Amino acid sequence: MLDRRTPPAYQQVTDIKLQNAKQRHLPKGVPLHIINAGKQEVIRIEIVFRAGNVMEEKSAQAFFTTKMLSEGTAKYSAKEIANILDSYGVHLDLSPGFDFCTLSLYSLTKHIPLLLPVLKSVITEPVFPEKELDSLKDIKTQKLRVDNNKNSVVASKLFRSKLFQNHPYGNFLNEEDIAAITVPDLETFFNRHLRNNFEVMVAGAVDTAIEEVITATFADISFKGIQEESAKEVSFPAPERENIPKKGSLQSSIRAGKPLFTLNHPDFNRFSVLNTIFGGYFGSRLMKSIREEKGYTYGIYSSVVPMKSAGYLVIGADVVGEFTEQTLDEIYHQMALLRNELIDAEELETVKNYMLGSFLSSLNTPFALADRYKSVYLHQLGLEYYDAFIKDINEVTAEELQQLAKKYLQQDLTTVVVGNV
C-alpha cells in the first residue's frame, strides 16, 4: 500500500534537451522554422514581422497596420476572411509589439492547405479599407476610455513612459493618435516595414506534405531582409517619483522599477533567481511581507521584462490607499535586506526548485516548445541559452545573489502612484 506520509522522491534538474527547429530558407529567401512535435493534429503558423512600434514614423501605425491585415485584401473582403476562418474553426491572432508584429493562425492540420492561400493574401496584399479602419478606431477609442479609468492601466503607461523617455518603448496610444491615423499611414508602414519582411514559424503535427504546401505557397515571395539598422538607441533618464491623485479612489496603483538588461546579458539568469525571491512568485518576500503579514494588498509582484534593445524591472501592486507610503517603504526595506543579509539555504533551494519546475512544466506542448525557440532566436541566441539558464540557477550562490542585490537593487527606482495618493 502506498504510504502517503512519505513524499515522493524527486530528481534534481541539471540539463534538458529541447527540440530545435528545422531551419531553412524558401526559394526566394523567406526563413522557415519548423517544430514537428505532438500527437494532436493541430498546427500553429506564425508570421513574425521584423518590425514593430520602434519602426513607426507616426504613432499608432504598427498597431493599426497589424490589426487591419485581416480586414480585407485584394482577393478577400473582411467578411469573406471571417467566414472562412469561422467555417474551419480557425483562430487568428494579430499581435502588434514593440520590436516585432506577429500573426498567429491555429488550425487543424487537415485544413492548412485550404487556409494558406488566405493567409498569404492577408500578409502580402492587404488593402486597408477605410470603413473597417474607422470601425476599428472607434472600438479602440472606446476601449481606451474604459482602460484609462483603471488606475493600474494609467500607472503602467506612465511608468513605462518615464522609464523610456524619447524612445518608442515609452509610447502608448491616446485618442489623438487614434483619430489622426489614416489609410495612407498604414500603407506606408506596411510597404516600408512589413511587406516581404517576415519569417514563418510552424509548430505542431507538420509532416512532409504540410511542409511542401507551405513551401509552394510562399515560394514566390522575395525576402526583403532584416532591418536591424532601423532600431533606435535607448537612453535612460534619472529616476523620479510622480503621484496622480484620482478622486474617489480607495486604492492606489503602484508601479516602481528601473532599467535593466536584455536576455543576453551575463547577469540575466542569476538576477532572475534574485527577482523570484524578491517578488517573482507567490511565496516571494514581497508577497509574504506586504500581503500576508501587513495586509496592504491582495497581491504584489516584481518582474524582469527583457525586450530587444533594453529591459527593465517593474514592481506592481494595488494597495489600500492609506498604506501607499508604508508599502513603498517595505519594498525598499526588502531590497535592503537582500543587499545586507545572505539568503538562507532553504529559501534559496525552494526558489531554485520552483524555477526549474516551472520551466519544465512550460514545455508540455509543441506551441510552448516553439515559444521557447522563438524567444531565444529573436534575441539572436540559440537553444544552448537554456542549458546556461539551468546551470546558472543550479549553481548560483547566496553570496553571488547578495552582490547582484548590491549592484541592481539600490533605492533608485522610478515610481508612479495613481489613485488615493
Secondary structure, DSSP 8 states (H G I E B T S, - for coil): ---TTS---------------EEEE-TTB-EEEEEE--SSSEEEEEEEES--GGG-SSTTHHHHHHHTTTSBBSS-BHHHHHHHHHHTT-EEEEE--SS-EEEEEEEEGGGHHHHHHHHHHHHH-B---HHHHHHHHHHHHHHHHHHTT-HHHHHHHHHHHHHTTTSGGG----HHHHHH--HHHHHHHIIIIITT-EEEEEEES--HHHHHHHHHHHTT-B-----GGG----------EEEEE-TT-SEEEEEEEEE---TTSTTHHHHHHHHIIIIISTTSHHIIIIIIIS-SEEEEEEEEEE-SS-EEEEEEEEEEGGGHHHHHHHHHHHHHHHHHS---HHHHHHHHHHHHHHHHHTTSSHHHHHHHHHHHHHTT--THHHHHHHHHHHH--HHHHHHHHHHH-SS--EEEEEE--
